[in-house]
Amino acid sequence: MPIYYCPLCQAPLKRRSRKNNPKAFFWSCTGFRQGCHFCCDDFQDSPFLLTCPQCGHLLHRRISKKTGRPYVACFNKSQHANQQVLFFHDDGTPSHLGEVNDHPKAKAVFSCPECHAELLYRRVHNGKYAGQKNIFLCPNTEGHKDARTHFFEDQDGEPLL
């Protein structure tokens, strides 16, 4: 395993297991006795040393209690322009989760073949295609015989009807 050094005091970093979960790890500075209290998250057996582009604080890699999926965020809300938690991809690029304009763009406006309601074009958020695939959906459950949302495959911004 390569040796990683503390960005604050240049002492070696040591990978340690968490007290509450021995299978989860973090990195801490070996210069603790000299007054350095640096620590960071573990990502793929190396220290996660990416910083927030807005405030400069270290990003944190966590597992969502709700979905069980990993995410990267900066929790330093007081130093952000919008006073909110910022979310990122694993490489440190902003993910813009939760923003209204985070939807892909369809080539045109399409209608449901059964109820003629306007189809919505969205990125898949659950399952094995999460974040990798787009779909069209008809949210008009009252207009369908089975009273369910109908989904249509995407073919380059057009639904396969």
PEVENNOR-V421842 format. One line per field, one symbol per residue. phi: phi as a letter, one per 30 degrees, with the letter a starting at -180 (. if undefined). psi: psi as a letter, one per 20 degrees, with the letter a starting at -180 (. if undefined). burial: 1 if it has 9 or more other C-alpha atoms within 8 Angstrom, else 0. Layout:
phi: ???
psi: ???
burial: ???
//
This chain:
phi: .dcccddcbiddcbdbcdddadccbbcbdddeddjdcdaadcbhibdccdcdddcidddccbcdddcicdbbbccdedccechbdccbdedjddchdiddcdcdcddacccddccidddccbddcbidceicbcbcbcdddddcddhbdccbdcbhibddc
psi: pqpqqpigijqqqppqqqginiiqrrpqpikghjjpkpqrrpolkqpnkqqphgiiqqqporpphgijqqrpqojmhhjqhjkrppqrrhjiqqikpiqhkkqrprhapqqphgijqpqqoqppiqaijpiiqqrqqoinhhiqhjlqppqpqpnljqqo.
burial: 00011100001111101100000011111110000100011100001100110000011110010000001111111001000111111001000100000000000000010000011011110000110001111101100100001001110011100
//
